[in-house]
Amino acid sequence: MIDFGIKDIVDILLVALLLYYVYRLMKESGTINIFYGVMAFTILWVFASEIFDMRLIGSILDKFMGIGLLILVILFQDQIKRFLVEMGSHRRWRFLRTLFHHHHDEDEKKHEWILAIVYACMAMAKSKTGALIVIEQTVPLDDYEKTGDIIDARINTRLIENIFFKNSPLHDGALIVAHGRLASAGCILPVSHDSDVPRSLGLRHRSALGIAQACDAAAIVVSEETGRISFAHRGKLYTRLSSTDLEHRLSALVF
């Protein structure tokens, strides 16, 4: 008789939850096919070694499984880092913060700089000024900040517009917002090679999607051709946003 208790149910649920998070992260990073391949290999190994007790193929697969974990860690170190950072993110435990204290002044400052970014994007969309703004989340963007010029200035609508002014030397790169300040401008971002991105979208959109796939940062794009506003987060690109949509997405991002 099989002894199956509550501990086994909890064990199965924890494994299912872990697989779900891994699946979601790899789907957002565009490596979902590799996830399917790893799962298929694991299932084959379980059937060969544990169920059918096939010694020869089982021993071969055992050798692969022995080094497979190390190979996966090397190949997907960025995704693993992102997974661990998300698990420890204060946003996942913010219900505890609200139980003990509420920073009203801090929330007001966040709302002010959100509106400053929204107003700047509205003005640039109206004048069809191309822009790319990246907002840091839990994963630090220090390496990307170093590729541009350090600003470390208060978030200001006019300053953002001046950075992306067509004659400005910094207008081609990305503006990074970190810790409630304009950290660096003219930054270089990774470019997404996702085939699902429409050909009508340019390098700014692919860079926005690239940083959204590489980490948990969010990116805002103002199209130079159409003046439309786009938003990239968690490996997805949302186009044709209104100013209200942008404000709601930024508010959900920081609160």
Residue, then its C-alpha position, 0 to 999 in steps of 0.5 A: m500500500i502506498d503511503f501518501g500523506i499531506k507532506d507528499i501533497v505539499d511536496i508536489l505543490l512546491v515542485a509545481l510552483l517552482l516549475y511554474y516560475v521557471y516556465r514563466l521566466m523562460k517564456e518572458s526571456g524567449t527561451i521557452n523552447i529550451f525549457y520544453g527540451v529540458m522537461a522532455f529530457t527529464i521525463l525520458w530520464v525518469f522513465a528510463s531509470e526509475i520506471f523501466d529500469m533500463r540500465l544502459i540508457g539509464s546510466i548514460l542519462d545519469k551522466f548527462m543529468g550529473i553535469g546538466l545542472l551545472i550547464l543550465v546554471i552557466l547558460f541561464q545565470d541571468q534568468i536564475k539571478r532574476f528568479l532569485v531577485e523576484m523571490g526576494s523582491h520587496r514587492r512580493w512582501r509589501f503586504l507586510r510593509t503596509l501592516f506596520h507602516h506607510h510612507h506617505d511622503e515617499d508615495e507623494k514623491k513617487h507620484e510626482w516623478i511618475l507625472a513628470i515622466v508622463y508629461a514629458c512623454m506626452a510632449m515628446a509624442k506630440s512633437k514626434t520626438g523619439a525617446l527611450i526611458v528605462i525604469e530600474q526595478t529590483v535588478p540593478l542597472d549599473d552596468y548599463e548606466k556605465t555605458g552612458d553619461i551619469i546625470d544623477a538629477r531630479i526627475n524633471t519634465r523639461l530635463i527629460e525633453n532636453i535630453f531627447f531633443k533632436n540636437s542633443p548628443l544624448h538623444d540616441g541612447a536610453l535614459i535610465v531612472a533609478h532610485g527616483r532620479l535620472a541616473s544616466a543618459g545615452c545608455i546602450l541596451p541589449v537588443s531583442h531578436d524576437s521574431d514576433v516584433p513587427r517590422s514597423l517598430g524600430l531599434r528603440h522598441r527592440s532595445a526596450l523589449g531587450i532590457a525587459q527580457a534581460c531583467d525586471a526593468a520597464a521601458i517607455v518608448v516614444s516613436e519618432e515616426t508616429g509619436r505613439i507611446s509603447f511600454a515594455h515590461r516582463g518580456k512583453l511590449y505594449t503599443r499605442l498607450s494613452s497618457t492615462d494607460l502609461e500613468h496606470r502602468l507606472s503607478a502599478l510598477v512603483f507602488 
